[in-house]
Amino acid sequence: MAFDRRRFLRTASAASAVTAGGSVLALGGPAAAPAAAAPGGFPDYRYVRTLLVPGQLSYNPSGEIIFPCVRGVYDRLPAPLGRYYLYYAPHENPGGICLAYGDSLEGPFTEFPRNPVVKNVWAPHYSVSHVSSPHVMWHAGRRELWLYFHGENNTTRLARSKDGIGFTYDKTVLTTAMLPSGTTETSYARVFPYELPGRGAHYVMLFMRNDRSNHRDIGWGWSADGRSWTFDPAPLIDHAAVGASDVSGAHLLERGGSAYVVYHTDKGSGGNILITEVGADFSRRNHLGVFYDSRAAGPENGRAAAPAFGTDRGVPYMIYEAGERLSGVIAMARG
C-alpha cells in the first residue's frame, strides 16, 4: 500500500511524550490527564502560542530564526537565569547561537542580552559564513551542557559549557567527508543519550544529509562518548520512502521499549511533522504517518518543523518552527 503522509494512527492509550535520555526537560509535579493519542501513542499536540518572533529580538541580523532546543536547567546549573534555557539561531549569514530563558515552557522567554553566545568566527578554531542549528544535550557524567551546531552546512561541531552561557570549543564531530562520496551537506544534528549495546554506543546522532540528487534524508550515527562517531552510510529515513522531496529536523523519542524518529517534510510535500518507528536497535523502518499536522492558519501557514520536546510539571510540550522556512517563528504546542 502506498504511503499516505496524511494518515493518523491512533491508539486507545496515550502517555506523555518521553524523549531519549537527556531530552526530557523536567520531571515531577502532578500527572497530566491522558491526552488523545497521535501515532505511536504519543500525545496529540495542539498549537498554543508563539514564544519567539524575530522582529522582537535585539539580536536579529537576518530577520529569521530556526531550530529551537529547550533544556530544563533549574536542577542542573548552580545559578540559572530561569528554569528553562531555549537555544535557537538565525540561519542566514552570520547566524549565531542564541539563548533565551524562562520559568515555564508556556513562556514568556527573555532574550539573553549578550547574544549570540557562539559566533561564526571563533579563533583559532574556525571562521565560517554562519553557525546555526543549536542542539544542547545535558551530559550527566560531566555535568555539562554539550552544544552541537553546524557551520558551514557540511560540518557539525561540538562545544561544552558548565553554565549554558560560556562555551569551550571541543571539536568537529561530523563532516561530509565521513559519509559516502557525493554527500554535500551534514547539518541540523541532534544528539541523545541512548544505549545500543550491540554497537558499544551510549549516544545516537540524527542529522540531515544531502547529496548531488539534492533530496535531503535523515542520517544517523552512534558513539561511545558523544565525541567520536561512527555513521551509517545509508539513510535512516529516506525521503522517497515517506513521500517527500526533503526531510530534516529529526528528533528521537522513546516509548514502550521502542525508539521513534520524528522529522519534518518540506512544505511542498505537506509541511508536516512525520514519525517513523526505528525499534530499540534502529533496525525497523515502520513509517507511521503524520505526527503533527501543520495548520493552514498562521503562524504555521502550512509548515511545522524542527520539533523539540519536554515535560513541565507533568504536561508534555513541543517547541518548534512555525511558518515558511526562514520567515517563521518559534512556537509552542501542548499535548
N, C-alpha and C positions, 0 to 999 in steps of 0.2 A: 504494500500500500504506500502511495506517495506521502512524503512528509507534509504535514499541514501545520504551518507555523502559527495559525490562529487557534489551534486545538488546546483546550484546557483539560488536564486530567485532575479530577478531584477525588479525594478520599474522605471517608467518614470521620476520621480522627485527624486532629491538627495539633501542632505544637509550636512553641516559639521557635524562631529561626536560631539554629545553633551553628555558629561558624567554626571553622577549623582552628583549634589551638588558640593562639593569641588574638584571634579576630573577634572573640566575644568581648564586648566593650564593658559590660558591667553585669554583675550577678547580684542576687539577693533582692530583698524587697518583696512586696506582695505579689503573688502569682497572678498573671493576666488571665482573663477569661479566654476560653478557647476561641480561636478565630476560624473563619471559613478557610478551607484548605486550597492552596494552589498546588501545582504538580509536585509530587514527592511528599505531600503532606505538610509543606511549608505554609506559613501564613499567607493570606491573600492581601498583599499590601495595597493601601489606598493613599493617594496623594493628599497631603495636609497643607503644606505651605512651602514657600521658598526660604532658604537660610542665608544665602549669599547672592548678591547681584553685582556684577562687575562695576556698573556705574556708580555704586555706592561705596566703593573701596578706594582708599587713598593710594595704594599701590595698584595701578591699573594701566600698565604700559601698552596693552593691545586691545583693551575693551572686551576681553573674553577670559573665562576660567573653565577648568576641566578637572576631572579625576579626583573626587573627594576621597579622603581616608580619615576616619574618625576613631580616636582611641580614648578609652577611659583611663585617666591618669591619677585620679584622686587617691587611689590606694597604692600607687606605684612610685610617684615622684614626691620628694620631700616638701616642696612648697609650690604646687602648680598654680597657674593663673586662674584655672577653673577646673571643674570636674572632668571636662572633655576637651581634647585638642582635636581640631579639624584642620587637616592639611589639604591644600589644593594648589593649583598653579595656572597661570596663563600658559598657553602652548606656543603661540607665535613669538618670534624674537622680541626680547631676550628671555621670555619665560621667567622663571624664578619660583622656587619652592616657598610657599606662603603658609602662614599659621593664623587660625582664629581660635578663640576659646570661649567656652560657655559652661553653664552648670546643668544643662539639660539637653538631651537630644532633640527636644522640641524647639530649642533656641530660646532666646537670641544668642548669636555668636558675635563676639567682639574681635575686630581685626587687630592682630598684633602690630604695634606701631612701628616696628623696625623691619617689616617685611622688605625683601624676601630674606628668609633665614639661610637659603642656599642660592647662590647666583650662578650665572652662566660662565663666569671666569673664577677659577679657584686655583691660584698659583701655589705650587708648581704642578698641580695635578691635571688641570685641563683648562682650555679656553675654547668654547663652542658657541654656536649661534644662539642656542637656547637650552634650558633644562626644564623638565616638566614631569608629569605623571607621578606624583609622590605616593608611595605606599610605605606606611610605617608599621613595623612589626615589633611587639614587645618581646624582647629576649629575656626570659625569666632567669636563665642561668647567669647572664651578665648583668641583669637589672639595668638594661639599656633599651632605648628606642633605636631600632635599626631602620634607616631610611633607604629604600630602593627608588631610584629615579632614572630617567633617561636624558641623554644629551650627548651627541646627536640622536636621531631616531634609530641608529644602528648600534647603540651602546647603552647598556644598563649598568648603573654604578651603585655603590653602597657607601653610606656614611652613617656614623653612630653618635649617639648623644646620651648623656646622663640626665638632662633636664628637658629634652624635647625642643630646645631653642638653639643652643650652641652645638654644632655638629663637627665631628672629626672625620676627615676623609679616610676611607678604608681602601677600596679597590674597585676595579672593573669586574663585574660578575658575569656579563653576557655581551657578546658581540655577534654580528652576522658571520664572522669567521668561525664561530663554534658550531654552526649549523651547515647543512649541505650547500654546495656551491650554487650560486644563483639567488641566495637569500639576500634581500635588500633592506629589511627592517626587522629589528628585535627590540620592542619597546612596550610600554604600558604593562610592566611586570608587577605582579603581587606575589608575596611570599608568605607561606603559612607553616607553622609548626604542624607536622603530620608524620606519623610513623609508617614507614614502608620497610618492614624488617627484611623482606626478600632482596631489597636493594641497599641495605645498610644505611637508610636515609631517615633523618628526623625532620626534614623540611621539604616542601614542594614549592616550585615556582610555576606560575601561569603567566603567559605573556602573549602579545600579538606578534605574529610573524608574517612577513610579506616576501614575495619573490617576483621574478620577472613577469609572471602572469598578472600581477597587480590585483590579486584577490587575497584578502587577509584572512588568516586562520588563527586558531589558538594553539600555541606550542606549550610544552611543559618540560620541566627538569626536576631533579632531585639532588639532595645534598645531605651530608652528614653534619655539617656545621653552619650552613647558611651563607658560606663564603665561597667555597669551591664547589662547582656544579657539574653534573652530567646531564646532557639534554637528549631527548628522544629526537631522532632525525625526522620522524613522521609527525604530522599534526595530531594533537589531541582531539580537537574539534575542527573538522574540515568544513569550510564554508558551504560547499556544494551539498554536503550531507544534510544540512539543515535548511536548504532552500534559500540561501543568502548569497549576495555578492561579496560581502565582507562581514567578519565578526571580530569583536575586540572586547576589551574591558572585563576580562574574566575574573571571577571570584569563587573561592572554594567554600562549600557548605557541607556539613555532615549531619546525617540523621539515620537512626536505626541501623548503625553499623555499616553504612554505605557512604560514599562520597559523591557529591554533585558539583557540577560546574555551571554557574550562571554567567551569562555574557550577552552583549547586545549586538544587534544587526545594524547595518546601515539603514538610513531612512527609506531608501528605495526598496529595501527588502522587508519593510514593515516597521522599522524603528523601535522594535520591542526588545525586551529582555527575555531570553530563552533559557532553558535549563536542560542539561544532559546528565544522566547518572553515569558515573565512570566506575563505580564499585570501589570496594575497600582497597584494591590493589591497582586501580586505574586501568583495568583490562576491559571494562564494559563500555559500550557506546549506546546507551539507551536514551534516545532523544525524546524528551517528554513534552516538548512544545513550548507554549508561551508561559513564562513565569510572571511577567508583568506586562500588561497590555497598555502601551502608551496612548494617552488621550489626544484627541484632535484639538482640544481646547488648550489655551495657554496655562502654564508656561511650557508644557511639554510639546505642543504643536506637532504631535506625531513622532516624537523621538524621546526615548528614555535610555540612559546609557551609564556605563561605568559604576555599577552599584557597589556600595559598601554596606555592611550590616552590623547590627549590635542590639543589645537589650539594655534598657534603662528601667530599673525598678520593676522588672518582670514584663515590660512591654517591648515587643520587637519593633525595630525600626530599620528602614532602608534609606540611606543617603545617596544621592545620585545626581547625574547631569540631567537637566530637563531642557529641551529645546534644540533648535538646529545646532549642528556642530559649529563650534567657535562663535556662537552668538546666544548661548543659553545661560542658565543659572544653576546654582546648586540647590536642590530641593530635598524635601523630607517626606517619606511616606510611612504610615503606621500600619502594623499588622494586627 
